[in-house]
Amino acid sequence: MRKKEDIHRINEDLAARFRKMEAELLSAPTIAGLFEALVEGIEREFGVPFVWLTFVDRPGADALTNAAVASDILKSRFSVVSAELLEKIIPDGRQPVLSNQNLQLFYRLMPSSQKYFVRSIAVVPFALEGRMIGAWNNGDADANRYSPDMDTALLAALADRISLRLTELAAEKNAASAAEKSAEQPGGFHG
C-alpha cells in the first residue's frame, strides 16, 4: 500500500509543478517572455540540465527567432531547422517524443553554439495558429530520464498551453504592427 501512496504523492507533486509552470507561461507579456519563462521554469521546477528551443524554418517563425535573438537568456539556446527534420522526429506533429537510443538525429536540434551531453531527450512540439512551428527540448545525461514508454500527457498539456499563448502573443504583435503601419503617412512618421 505504501508504494501506491508514494506514486500518488509523486504524481500530485508533478501535476502541481506543471500547474505552476502553466500559470507563469500564461502571464508572459511577450513571445520572448513566454520562452524565457519556459526554459528557466523547466530547469528550475524539474531540474532538467539542458533545455533549448527549436524553431521550424518557415513563414511565421521570424517573430520567434527575432524574439530569441534579442533575448540574453535565449540567444544561445535555440536552433532553426527544416520542417522535414522536425517532422521526421515528431511524425504526427502533436505528441511529445521521448528517446534514449539512436539519438544522432536528435543532435541536429541542438543550437550550433551549444553541444549538450545528452543521453535521453524529450522533444515537445508547439504550434502557432494550429501549425507546428517548433519544439522545446529537454535533455539529460541520464539515459533513464526520458524513455519512449513514459507518459507524456503533462508535457503535451503544457505544450497546448504554450501554443495557445504563443498564438495570442503573435496576434497581439501583428495587431500592434498593423496599427503602427496605419499611423504612418507618406513622407514619414508623424509624432
C-alpha positions as CSV (number, residue, x, y, z in Angstrom):
1,M,0.0,0.0,0.0
2,R,2.9,2.4,0.8
3,K,4.2,2.2,-2.8
4,K,0.8,3.2,-4.2
5,E,0.7,6.2,-1.9
6,D,4.2,7.2,-2.9
7,I,3.3,7.1,-6.6
8,H,0.2,9.2,-5.9
9,R,2.2,11.8,-4.0
10,I,4.9,12.0,-6.7
11,N,2.2,12.4,-9.4
12,E,0.5,15.1,-7.4
13,D,3.8,16.9,-7.0
14,L,4.5,16.7,-10.7
15,A,1.0,18.0,-11.6
16,A,1.4,20.9,-9.1
17,R,4.7,21.9,-10.7
18,F,3.2,21.7,-14.2
19,R,0.3,24.0,-13.0
20,K,2.8,26.5,-11.6
21,M,4.6,26.5,-15.0
22,E,1.4,26.9,-16.8
23,A,0.5,30.0,-14.7
24,E,3.9,31.6,-15.4
25,L,3.6,30.9,-19.1
26,L,0.1,32.2,-19.5
27,S,1.1,35.5,-17.8
28,A,4.1,36.1,-20.2
29,P,3.7,39.5,-21.8
30,T,5.8,38.8,-24.9
31,I,7.0,36.0,-27.1
32,A,10.5,36.2,-25.6
33,G,9.0,36.3,-22.1
34,L,7.0,33.2,-22.9
35,F,10.0,31.2,-24.0
36,E,12.3,32.6,-21.2
37,A,9.7,31.5,-18.6
38,L,9.5,28.1,-20.3
39,V,13.3,27.5,-20.4
40,E,14.0,28.8,-16.9
41,G,10.9,27.2,-15.4
42,I,11.7,23.7,-16.7
43,E,15.2,24.0,-15.4
44,R,14.1,25.3,-12.0
45,E,10.9,23.2,-11.4
46,F,12.1,19.9,-12.8
47,G,15.9,20.1,-12.6
48,V,16.4,19.5,-16.3
49,P,20.1,20.3,-17.1
50,F,19.7,21.1,-20.8
51,V,16.7,23.0,-22.1
52,W,16.6,24.6,-25.5
53,L,14.2,25.6,-28.3
54,T,14.0,24.6,-31.9
55,F,12.1,26.6,-34.5
56,V,11.0,25.5,-37.9
57,D,12.3,27.5,-40.8
58,R,9.1,28.6,-42.4
59,P,7.0,31.8,-42.7
60,G,5.7,32.9,-39.3
61,A,8.8,31.8,-37.4
62,D,10.6,35.1,-37.9
63,A,8.8,36.6,-34.8
64,L,10.1,33.6,-32.8
65,T,13.7,33.8,-34.0
66,N,13.8,37.6,-33.6
67,A,12.5,37.3,-30.1
68,A,15.1,34.6,-29.2
69,V,18.0,36.6,-30.8
70,A,17.0,39.7,-28.8
71,S,16.9,37.8,-25.5
72,D,20.1,37.3,-23.5
73,I,18.5,34.2,-22.0
74,L,17.6,32.6,-25.3
75,K,20.1,33.8,-27.9
76,S,22.4,30.8,-27.5
77,R,19.6,28.3,-26.7
78,F,17.7,27.9,-29.9
79,S,18.2,26.4,-33.3
80,V,16.3,26.7,-36.6
81,V,15.7,23.5,-38.6
82,S,13.8,22.4,-41.7
83,A,10.2,21.3,-41.3
84,E,11.2,18.0,-42.8
85,L,13.7,17.3,-39.9
86,L,11.2,18.2,-37.2
87,E,8.5,16.1,-38.9
88,K,10.9,13.2,-39.1
89,I,11.4,13.4,-35.3
90,I,7.8,14.2,-34.5
91,P,5.8,12.3,-37.2
92,D,2.4,13.3,-36.0
93,G,3.4,16.9,-35.1
94,R,1.4,16.8,-31.9
95,Q,2.7,14.4,-29.3
96,P,6.0,14.7,-27.5
97,V,8.7,12.2,-28.4
98,L,10.9,10.7,-25.8
99,S,14.1,8.8,-26.6
100,N,17.2,7.4,-25.1
101,Q,18.5,5.4,-28.0
102,N,19.8,6.3,-31.5
103,L,20.0,10.0,-30.7
104,Q,22.0,11.1,-33.7
105,L,19.0,12.7,-35.5
106,F,18.1,14.5,-32.3
107,Y,21.5,16.1,-32.0
108,R,20.6,18.1,-35.1
109,L,18.1,20.0,-33.0
110,M,20.8,21.5,-30.7
111,P,21.9,25.1,-31.0
112,S,25.1,25.4,-33.1
113,S,26.8,27.3,-30.2
114,Q,25.9,24.6,-27.6
115,K,26.6,20.9,-27.6
116,Y,24.9,19.3,-24.6
117,F,25.9,15.8,-23.3
118,V,22.5,14.2,-23.8
119,R,21.7,10.5,-23.4
120,S,18.0,11.0,-23.2
121,I,15.7,13.6,-24.7
122,A,12.1,14.9,-24.7
123,V,11.1,16.8,-27.8
124,V,7.8,18.7,-27.2
125,P,6.2,20.3,-30.2
126,F,4.3,23.6,-30.1
127,A,2.2,25.3,-32.7
128,L,1.4,28.8,-34.0
129,E,-2.2,29.1,-35.2
130,G,-2.6,25.3,-35.2
131,R,0.5,24.6,-37.3
132,M,3.7,23.1,-35.7
133,I,6.3,25.9,-35.6
134,G,8.9,24.4,-33.2
135,A,9.7,22.3,-30.2
136,W,11.1,22.7,-26.7
137,N,13.7,20.2,-25.9
138,N,14.7,18.7,-22.6
139,G,17.9,16.8,-22.5
140,D,19.7,14.9,-19.8
141,A,22.9,12.9,-19.4
142,D,20.9,10.3,-17.5
143,A,19.8,7.7,-20.1
144,N,16.8,6.8,-18.0
145,R,15.4,10.3,-17.6
146,Y,13.3,10.0,-20.8
147,S,12.3,6.8,-22.5
148,P,9.7,6.1,-25.1
149,D,7.4,4.1,-22.7
150,M,6.9,7.1,-20.4
151,D,3.6,9.0,-20.2
152,T,3.7,12.4,-22.0
153,A,0.3,13.7,-21.1
154,L,1.6,16.5,-18.8
155,L,4.2,17.6,-21.4
156,A,1.5,17.6,-24.1
157,A,-0.9,19.6,-22.0
158,L,1.8,22.2,-21.3
159,A,2.7,22.4,-24.9
160,D,-1.0,23.0,-25.8
161,R,-1.0,26.0,-23.3
162,I,2.3,27.3,-24.9
163,S,0.7,27.0,-28.3
164,L,-2.4,29.0,-27.3
165,R,-0.4,31.7,-25.5
166,L,2.1,31.9,-28.5
167,T,-0.8,32.4,-30.9
168,E,-2.3,35.1,-28.7
169,L,1.0,36.9,-28.4
170,A,1.7,36.7,-32.1
171,A,-1.8,38.1,-32.8
172,E,-1.2,41.0,-30.4
173,K,2.2,41.7,-32.0
174,N,0.6,41.6,-35.5
175,A,-2.2,43.9,-34.4
176,A,0.3,46.4,-32.9
177,S,2.4,46.3,-36.1
178,A,-0.7,46.9,-38.2
179,A,-1.7,49.8,-36.0
180,E,1.8,51.3,-36.3
181,K,1.7,51.0,-40.1
182,S,-1.7,52.6,-40.4
183,A,-0.3,55.6,-38.4
184,E,2.4,56.1,-41.0
185,Q,1.7,58.5,-43.7
186,P,3.7,59.3,-46.9
187,G,6.7,61.3,-46.0
188,G,7.4,59.5,-42.7
189,F,6.1,59.2,-39.2
190,H,4.0,61.7,-37.5
191,G,4.6,62.2,-33.8
